[in-house]
């Protein structure tokens, strides 16, 4: 009996599945919009996950390259390099150890001009991770192998010489070879090199003991054995664990980026979900008669829903598969641009989760339209459109839900901005809830907004008034179109405001930390005449000024006096970065490190003396005064030393300058003048700005994807509007409305909907952009967070939204105008 009763159910289920496949085969164009939405959304998430995994892996390789060839790393924060070296023999005698050697790492100073990261050349080939592009490895104490960046910036090749101070005075090294450096988005312009261990003073270096096993035991087992043998004050880790520890702090920047990009990925999914819902509403409205026939011949609502969900499942699987392929391709291109692709593209397992999310979102998005299509009776379903009796159903519930979400979201935003823990995540959560509240409650406020804006259509006569009435007649339909436009404009404005505010705040913070891009100073001899003009001629240098120098004696209260150099220049303000401020007329700016060593705090009064001239001044630690000097205004300099001598040149680089080329040109200019010292913050600041510009570019491009999805949704919702109003349009035509007037009416509706949606999107986007930049500024410890919004860009966004709305109405309007009134009315 059970088998007999199961046969009809199984057959019916098979029929409904066949119907679902048949719909996809016969009408593939219907699901193109859904496929695009799923593919782009999943592709976005896949690209984000894969690209960041590749970049993080590149960071890991860079930081852990020195220890990657070892099985175990022995280190200590308490023992010196020399003391750690005393453990080498103990380690080598440990069972399971094939060999071990001490690896040094330290920073040197090239001609007192730039920093270079150095490490000892491993004795064992297994530990030599870098590859030589030209030349050979050092074989003598006075030889060095340098990286490509150092070779370019110092204008050096094999056989050239370089002076490096390793902490115990300058030494001259001959370049024996040039190595290839790994790159990533976060690598910056660091100069690197290799020296023989004998050339490094252990007292000036950090050291790790690299251990290679003989294969008789695992790395974990070897680490445990060494940990027991070496005792306290020693940290023993596997090479993999050590590398992860090194990456942990450095990867915080990648974590922030991942959070930001995944936020945009979630937004893309949200926009895609709305598009999928609207598209399925259109598909089911188009198939209303077919669904009615199925219901009339015995198909239950559950069976019809199952058929629709099977279509959604198949569409989601295809779209997710295409999206994963698209995302992997995009991440490969992005990693190729950043330079991290050389180490291999990393595709994390989480991309499968992104694909499953795409399938799940597609199926969930189809549930609502499927239930709506099967809720009506078979007879009602045979009509071309449904009644509008339930258009306002659920308004009270929507209002309550929207209010609760808005209250909770607003509270989280306030809590996040006032708190100090997880500010960004709390504000993101609050903004997400508030954004959902705006979308959920759109039926409540959007019709009223349309009526207000619609007053401008009164001069257009009956067609204008009819268009205004039509936009507010069906709140659900207007809300669907408005929501798509709100998302499109809101996303763009959020990014514009957020990126502009973050960049302004970041630039101001960087200016405070790095006030002067380039400083060339003379230590003992006079500054060469015309040096500022030569520096100005370097491609990428925007301007350069000469500052006068003299020596003064500074006496803090209760502290010994100290003789320091001070600088002053008539045009110094022109080369100081804007966010750093200026030189006060009555204060002595001191290098913060120098001020701390002298026991001077901001606002302290100090006695300043130059020869017979004495003056009391207020001291202020400030980064404008770098390299253990003081900076004063020209008026103060004139009072203290009427005839100072030129002592330094300050220069400002153009925003888009090539830092490597500038550094190379400066080193070439100063190579025969050892008395001149090169400093400044150009390299450090440029690395941060390049990173920020790259991240904003990536975010902008990826966000454009979500905007494309939203604009597709606008066309779909307008198409649904025309389909649902075919009888109404036919009746208007029958009453004398011309095709031209019908097209004009729909165009006016589109403009009103676009204008209202854009207005809400711009206001909401500006607010969310400000919240995001304020939260990020709190996370990054910005001194001040600036709100920045471009009026021109915002007006352009509004214009594009309105034009997009009008263009999206063209095809639906043509479809409605072409339909004969008699044919449309005959379908009742």
DRENVOKE-836652 format. One record per residue (C-alpha): x negated, y, z negated; residue in one letter. Coordinates in steps of 0.5 Angstrom, whole numbers, padded with zeros to 4 digits, always signed. Example, Ala and Ser with C-alpha at 12.3 -4.5 7.8 and 13.67 -1.06 7.14 Angstrom:
# DRENVOKE-836652
-0025-0009-0016A -0027-0002-0014S 
# end
This chain:
# DRENVOKE-836652
+0000+0000+0000X -0006+0005-0002X -0009+0003+0005X -0002+0004+0009X -0001+0011+0005X -0008+0013+0006X -0008+0012+0014X -0003+0018+0016X -0007+0023+0011X -0014+0021+0014X -0011+0022+0021X -0008+0029+0019X -0015+0031+0016X -0019+0029+0022X -0014+0032+0027X -0015+0039+0023X -0022+0038+0023X -0022+0037+0031X -0018+0043+0031X -0023+0047+0027X -0028+0044+0032X -0024+0046+0038X -0023+0053+0036X -0031+0054+0036X -0032+0051+0042X -0026+0054+0046X -0027+0061+0043X -0034+0062+0041X -0034+0070+0042X -0029+0070+0036X -0035+0068+0031X -0040+0072+0034X -0039+0078+0029X -0039+0073+0023X -0045+0069+0026X -0049+0076+0027X -0047+0078+0019X -0049+0071+0017X -0056+0071+0021X -0058+0078+0019X -0056+0077+0012X -0060+0071+0011X -0066+0073+0015X -0066+0079+0011X -0067+0075+0005X -0072+0070+0008X -0076+0075+0011X -0076+0079+0004X -0078+0072+0000X -0083+0070+0005X -0087+0076+0006X -0087+0078-0001X -0090+0070-0002X -0095+0071+0003X -0097+0078+0000X -0098+0075-0007X -0102+0069-0004X -0106+0074-0001X -0107+0078-0007X -0108+0071-0011X -0114+0069-0006X -0117+0076-0007X -0117+0076-0014X -0119+0069-0015X -0123+0068-0009X -0130+0068-0014X -0127+0062-0018X -0123+0058-0012X -0128+0053-0011X -0129+0051-0018X -0125+0046-0022X -0125+0049-0029X -0127+0056-0031X -0130+0058-0038X -0130+0065-0040X -0130+0069-0046X -0128+0076-0048X -0132+0076-0054X -0139+0073-0052X -0143+0077-0047X -0146+0074-0041X -0152+0072-0043X -0149+0069-0049X -0144+0065-0044X -0150+0063-0040X -0153+0059-0046X -0147+0054-0045X -0149+0052-0038X -0153+0046-0040X -0148+0044-0045X -0143+0044-0040X -0147+0040-0035X -0148+0035-0040X -0141+0034-0041X -0138+0027-0038X -0134+0029-0031X -0138+0035-0030X -0142+0035-0023X -0145+0042-0024X -0144+0049-0027X -0147+0056-0026X -0146+0063-0028X -0142+0068-0024X -0143+0075-0025X -0138+0081-0023X -0140+0088-0024X -0139+0095-0021X -0144+0099-0018X -0144+0107-0016X -0147+0108-0009X -0151+0114-0009X -0147+0117-0014X -0141+0118-0009X -0137+0112-0009X -0136+0105-0013X -0137+0098-0010X -0135+0092-0013X -0141+0087-0014X -0142+0079-0015X -0147+0074-0016X -0148+0070-0010X -0146+0063-0012X -0152+0058-0011X -0147+0052-0009X -0144+0052-0002X -0138+0050-0005X -0137+0057-0009X -0139+0061-0003X -0132+0063-0001X -0133+0069+0003X -0135+0068+0011X -0141+0072+0014X -0139+0076+0020X -0147+0078+0022X -0153+0077+0019X -0155+0072+0013X -0154+0072+0005X -0159+0075+0001X -0165+0071-0001X -0169+0076-0005X -0167+0081-0011X -0168+0087-0006X -0163+0085-0001X -0155+0085-0001X -0149+0083+0003X -0144+0088+0004X -0136+0088+0006X -0134+0091+0013X -0130+0096+0009X -0137+0098+0005X -0141+0098+0012X -0136+0102+0016X -0136+0107+0010X -0143+0108+0009X -0145+0107+0016X -0149+0101+0015X -0151+0095+0019X -0156+0089+0018X -0163+0092+0016X -0160+0098+0013X -0161+0101+0006X -0157+0103+0001X -0158+0106-0006X -0154+0103-0012X -0154+0104-0019X -0152+0098-0023X -0152+0101-0030X -0159+0102-0031X -0161+0107-0025X -0161+0107-0018X -0164+0101-0014X -0165+0101-0006X -0163+0094-0003X -0163+0092+0004X -0157+0090+0008X -0158+0082+0010X -0151+0081+0012X -0144+0083+0013X -0138+0079+0010X -0131+0079+0012X -0126+0081+0007X -0119+0079+0006X -0113+0084+0007X -0106+0085+0004X -0101+0090+0004X -0104+0092-0003X -0112+0091-0002X -0113+0098-0001X -0120+0101+0001X -0125+0097-0004X -0132+0096-0002X -0135+0090-0004X -0142+0086-0004X -0146+0080-0006X -0153+0080-0010X -0157+0075-0012X -0156+0073-0020X -0163+0075-0021X -0162+0082-0019X -0156+0083-0024X -0157+0085-0031X -0153+0081-0035X -0152+0086-0040X -0149+0091-0035X -0144+0085-0032X -0138+0081-0034X -0139+0073-0033X -0135+0067-0032X -0138+0060-0032X -0136+0056-0026X -0135+0048-0027X -0135+0043-0021X -0132+0036-0023X -0135+0030-0021X -0128+0027-0019X -0128+0022-0025X -0122+0026-0028X -0117+0031-0027X -0118+0039-0027X -0114+0039-0033X -0117+0033-0037X -0124+0036-0035X -0121+0043-0038X -0119+0039-0045X -0126+0036-0046X -0130+0042-0045X -0125+0046-0049X -0126+0041-0055X -0134+0041-0054X -0135+0049-0053X -0131+0051-0059X -0128+0058-0061X -0129+0064-0058X -0129+0061-0051X -0123+0060-0046X -0123+0054-0042X -0118+0054-0036X -0117+0050-0029X -0119+0054-0023X -0111+0055-0021X -0109+0057-0028X -0115+0062-0028X -0113+0065-0022X -0105+0066-0024X -0108+0070-0030X -0112+0074-0025X -0106+0075-0021X -0101+0076-0026X -0102+0084-0028X -0104+0085-0021X -0097+0082-0018X -0093+0087-0022X -0093+0092-0016X -0091+0086-0012X -0085+0084-0017X -0083+0091-0017X -0083+0091-0009X -0079+0084-0009X -0074+0087-0014X -0073+0093-0010X -0072+0089-0003X -0068+0084-0006X -0063+0089-0008X -0063+0091-0001X -0062+0084+0001X -0056+0083-0004X -0053+0090-0001X -0054+0087+0006X -0050+0080+0003X -0045+0085+0000X -0044+0089+0007X -0044+0082+0011X -0039+0079+0006X -0034+0085+0008X -0035+0084+0015X -0034+0077+0015X -0027+0078+0011X -0025+0083+0016X -0027+0078+0022X -0023+0072+0019X -0017+0077+0018X -0018+0079+0025X -0019+0072+0028X -0013+0069+0024X -0008+0075+0026X -0010+0073+0033X -0008+0066+0032X -0002+0068+0028X +0003+0064+0033X -0002+0058+0033X -0002+0058+0026X +0006+0058+0026X +0006+0053+0031X +0002+0048+0026X +0006+0050+0020X +0013+0048+0024X +0010+0042+0027X +0009+0039+0020X +0002+0042+0018X +0002+0044+0010X -0002+0051+0008X -0007+0047+0005X -0009+0043+0011X -0009+0050+0015X -0013+0053+0010X -0018+0047+0010X -0019+0048+0018X -0020+0055+0017X -0026+0053+0012X -0029+0048+0016X -0030+0053+0021X -0033+0058+0016X -0037+0052+0014X -0040+0051+0021X -0041+0058+0022X -0044+0059+0016X -0049+0053+0017X -0051+0056+0024X -0052+0063+0022X -0056+0061+0016X -0060+0057+0020X -0061+0062+0025X -0062+0067+0020X -0068+0063+0017X -0071+0063+0023X -0071+0070+0024X -0073+0072+0017X -0079+0067+0018X -0081+0071+0025X -0080+0078+0022X -0084+0076+0016X -0090+0073+0020X -0090+0080+0024X -0090+0084+0018X -0096+0080+0015X -0099+0081+0021X -0099+0088+0021X -0101+0088+0013X -0107+0083+0015X -0105+0078+0010X -0103+0073+0015X -0110+0071+0016X -0109+0067+0010X -0103+0063+0013X -0096+0065+0012X -0092+0062+0006X -0085+0060+0006X -0083+0059-0001X -0077+0054-0002X -0073+0059-0004X -0071+0061+0003X -0067+0054+0003X -0063+0058-0003X -0062+0064+0002X -0059+0059+0007X -0055+0056+0002X -0053+0063+0000X -0051+0065+0007X -0047+0059+0008X -0043+0060+0001X -0042+0067+0002X -0039+0065+0009X -0034+0060+0006X -0032+0064+0000X -0031+0070+0005X -0026+0066+0009X -0022+0064+0003X -0018+0070+0002X -0016+0071+0009X -0014+0063+0010X -0010+0064+0004X -0007+0070+0007X -0005+0067+0013X -0002+0061+0010X +0002+0064+0005X +0008+0066+0010X +0013+0061+0012X +0012+0058+0019X +0018+0062+0022X +0015+0069+0019X +0008+0066+0022X +0011+0066+0029X +0012+0073+0029X +0006+0077+0032X +0005+0081+0026X +0007+0081+0019X +0011+0085+0015X +0008+0091+0011X +0012+0090+0004X +0006+0087+0000X +0001+0093+0003X +0001+0096-0004X +0002+0089-0008X -0004+0089-0013X -0005+0097-0014X -0004+0097-0021X -0009+0091-0022X -0014+0094-0017X -0014+0100-0021X -0015+0097-0028X -0021+0093-0025X -0024+0099-0022X -0023+0103-0028X -0026+0097-0033X -0032+0096-0028X -0033+0104-0027X -0033+0105-0035X -0038+0099-0036X -0043+0101-0030X -0043+0108-0032X -0045+0106-0039X -0050+0101-0037X -0053+0107-0032X -0053+0112-0038X -0056+0106-0043X -0062+0105-0038X -0064+0112-0037X -0064+0113-0044X -0067+0106-0046X -0075+0104-0045X -0074+0097-0044X -0072+0094-0037X -0070+0101-0035X -0069+0099-0027X -0066+0093-0028X -0061+0096-0033X -0059+0102-0028X -0059+0097-0022X -0054+0093-0025X -0050+0099-0027X -0050+0102-0020X -0048+0095-0017X -0042+0095-0022X -0040+0102-0021X -0041+0101-0013X -0036+0095-0013X -0031+0100-0017X -0031+0105-0012X -0030+0099-0007X -0025+0096-0011X -0021+0102-0012X -0021+0105-0005X -0014+0104-0004X -0012+0108-0010X -0016+0115-0008X -0017+0114+0000X -0010+0115+0002X -0010+0122-0002X -0017+0124+0001X -0014+0122+0008X -0008+0127+0007X -0012+0132+0004X -0017+0132+0010X -0011+0130+0015X -0009+0138+0014X -0014+0140+0019X -0010+0136+0025X -0004+0140+0024X -0006+0144+0030X -0006+0138+0034X +0001+0138+0034X +0005+0131+0033X +0000+0127+0036X -0005+0130+0030X +0001+0129+0025X +0002+0122+0027X -0005+0120+0026X -0005+0123+0019X +0001+0119+0017X -0002+0113+0020X -0008+0113+0016X -0005+0114+0010X +0001+0109+0011X -0002+0103+0010X -0007+0104+0004X -0010+0097+0005X -0012+0098+0012X -0015+0105+0011X -0019+0102+0005X -0022+0096+0009X -0024+0101+0015X -0026+0106+0010X -0030+0101+0006X -0035+0099+0012X -0036+0107+0013X -0038+0108+0006X -0042+0102+0005X -0046+0105+0012X -0047+0112+0010X -0048+0110+0003X -0053+0106+0004X -0057+0111+0008X -0056+0116+0004X -0058+0112-0002X -0065+0110+0001X -0066+0117+0004X -0065+0121-0003X -0068+0115-0007X -0074+0115-0002X -0075+0122-0002X -0074+0123-0009X -0079+0117-0011X -0084+0120-0006X -0084+0127-0009X -0084+0124-0016X -0090+0120-0014X -0094+0125-0010X -0093+0130-0016X -0096+0124-0021X -0101+0123-0016X -0103+0130-0015X -0104+0131-0023X -0108+0125-0023X -0112+0126-0017X -0112+0134-0016X -0118+0134-0011X -0119+0130-0005X -0126+0131-0004X -0132+0134-0008X -0139+0135-0006X -0143+0138-0011X -0151+0140-0012X -0154+0137-0018X -0161+0141-0018X -0162+0145-0012X -0158+0150-0009X -0152+0148-0004X -0154+0148+0003X -0151+0154+0007X -0145+0153+0012X -0144+0146+0008X -0136+0148+0008X -0136+0149+0015X -0139+0143+0017X -0134+0139+0012X -0128+0142+0015X -0130+0140+0022X -0129+0133+0020X -0123+0130+0023X -0118+0129+0018X -0120+0135+0013X -0115+0140+0013X -0119+0145+0009X -0125+0146+0005X -0128+0152+0000X -0134+0154-0003X -0134+0154-0011X -0139+0158-0015X -0143+0155-0021X -0146+0157-0027X -0148+0153-0034X -0145+0155-0040X -0145+0153-0048X -0139+0151-0051X -0138+0151-0058X -0131+0148-0061X -0129+0149-0068X -0133+0145-0073X -0137+0141-0067X -0144+0142-0064X -0145+0146-0058X -0146+0143-0051X -0148+0146-0045X -0144+0144-0039X -0143+0147-0032X -0137+0151-0030X -0134+0152-0023X -0130+0158-0020X -0127+0159-0013X -0123+0165-0010X -0119+0160-0006X -0120+0154-0010X -0112+0154-0010X -0111+0152-0003X -0115+0145-0004X -0112+0143-0010X -0106+0138-0009X -0099+0142-0010X -0097+0137-0016X -0103+0139-0020X -0102+0146-0022X -0107+0151-0021X -0113+0154-0025X -0110+0159-0031X -0113+0166-0031X -0115+0165-0039X -0117+0158-0040X -0122+0153-0039X -0120+0147-0036X -0125+0141-0038X -0126+0134-0036X -0121+0130-0040X -0127+0125-0042X -0131+0131-0043X -0126+0134-0048X -0125+0128-0052X -0133+0127-0053X -0133+0134-0055X -0127+0133-0060X -0123+0138-0056X -0115+0138-0055X -0111+0142-0051X -0110+0149-0054X -0116+0149-0058X -0120+0155-0058X -0128+0155-0057X -0133+0159-0056X -0136+0160-0049X -0143+0163-0048X -0147+0165-0042X -0154+0169-0044X -0151+0175-0048X -0144+0174-0046X -0140+0171-0051X -0132+0170-0051X -0127+0166-0054X -0123+0162-0050X -0117+0156-0050X -0119+0150-0048X -0115+0145-0044X -0117+0138-0042X -0115+0137-0034X -0116+0133-0028X -0118+0139-0024X -0124+0139-0028X -0127+0132-0026X -0134+0130-0026X -0136+0132-0033X -0135+0140-0032X -0131+0146-0033X -0127+0150-0029X -0125+0157-0030X -0122+0163-0026X -0126+0167-0021X -0125+0173-0026X -0127+0169-0032X -0133+0167-0028X -0135+0174-0026X -0135+0176-0034X -0139+0171-0036X -0144+0171-0030X -0143+0176-0025X -0148+0173-0020X -0147+0165-0020X -0149+0161-0014X -0145+0156-0010X -0145+0150-0013X -0140+0145-0010X -0135+0145-0004X -0128+0142-0005X -0124+0139+0001X -0117+0137+0002X -0115+0132+0007X -0109+0132+0012X -0103+0127+0010X -0104+0122+0015X -0112+0122+0015X -0116+0116+0016X -0119+0115+0010X -0125+0110+0012X -0127+0115+0018X -0127+0121+0013X -0131+0117+0008X -0136+0115+0014X -0137+0122+0016X -0138+0125+0010X -0143+0120+0008X -0147+0121+0015X -0147+0128+0014X -0150+0127+0007X -0155+0122+0008X -0161+0126+0008X -0159+0130+0002X -0160+0126-0004X -0159+0132-0009X -0151+0132-0006X -0146+0128-0010X -0140+0126-0007X -0134+0125-0011X -0126+0126-0011X -0120+0122-0011X -0119+0121-0004X -0119+0114-0003X -0115+0112-0010X -0109+0117-0008X -0109+0115+0000X -0109+0107-0003X -0103+0109-0007X -0099+0113-0001X -0101+0108+0004X -0097+0103+0000X -0091+0107-0002X -0091+0109+0006X -0091+0102+0008X -0086+0100+0003X -0081+0105+0005X -0082+0104+0012X -0080+0096+0011X -0074+0098+0006X -0072+0103+0012X -0072+0098+0017X -0069+0092+0013X -0064+0097+0011X -0062+0099+0018X -0060+0092+0019X -0054+0092+0013X -0052+0099+0017X -0051+0095+0023X -0047+0090+0020X -0043+0095+0017X -0042+0099+0024X -0040+0092+0027X -0035+0092+0021X -0032+0099+0023X -0030+0096+0030X -0027+0090+0027X -0023+0093+0022X -0020+0098+0027X -0019+0092+0032X -0015+0089+0027X -0011+0096+0026X -0009+0096+0033X -0007+0088+0033X -0003+0089+0027X +0001+0095+0030X +0002+0093+0037X +0009+0093+0036X +0009+0100+0033X +0004+0102+0039X +0009+0099+0044X +0015+0103+0041X +0012+0109+0041X +0010+0108+0048X +0017+0106+0050X +0019+0113+0046X +0015+0117+0051X +0008+0117+0048X +0003+0117+0054X -0003+0112+0054X -0008+0118+0054X -0004+0121+0047X -0004+0114+0044X -0012+0114+0045X -0012+0121+0043X -0008+0119+0036X -0013+0113+0035X -0019+0117+0036X -0016+0122+0031X -0015+0116+0026X -0022+0114+0027X -0025+0121+0026X -0021+0122+0020X -0023+0115+0017X -0030+0116+0019X -0030+0123+0016X -0027+0121+0009X -0031+0114+0009X -0038+0118+0010X -0036+0124+0005X -0035+0118+0000X -0041+0115+0002X -0045+0121+0002X -0043+0123-0005X -0044+0116-0008X -0051+0115-0004X -0054+0121-0007X -0052+0119-0014X -0054+0112-0013X -0061+0115-0010X -0062+0119-0016X -0060+0114-0021X -0065+0109-0017X -0071+0114-0017X -0070+0116-0024X -0070+0109-0027X -0076+0107-0022X -0080+0114-0025X -0078+0111-0032X -0081+0105-0030X -0088+0108-0027X -0088+0113-0033X -0088+0119-0028X -0089+0126-0032X -0083+0129-0028X -0078+0126-0023X -0076+0130-0018X -0069+0130-0014X -0070+0131-0007X -0065+0131-0001X -0065+0133+0006X -0059+0137+0008X -0061+0136+0015X -0061+0128+0015X -0055+0128+0011X -0051+0132+0016X -0054+0127+0021X -0052+0121+0017X -0045+0124+0017X -0045+0126+0025X -0047+0119+0026X -0042+0116+0022X -0036+0120+0025X -0039+0118+0032X -0040+0111+0031X -0032+0111+0028X -0030+0114+0035X -0034+0109+0039X -0031+0104+0035X -0024+0106+0037X -0025+0106+0044X -0024+0099+0046X -0018+0098+0041X -0015+0104+0044X -0016+0102+0051X -0013+0095+0049X -0007+0098+0046X -0006+0103+0051X -0006+0097+0057X -0001+0093+0053X +0006+0094+0057X +0011+0097+0052X +0016+0091+0054X +0011+0086+0053X +0009+0088+0046X +0017+0089+0044X +0019+0082+0047X +0014+0079+0042X +0019+0080+0036X 
# end
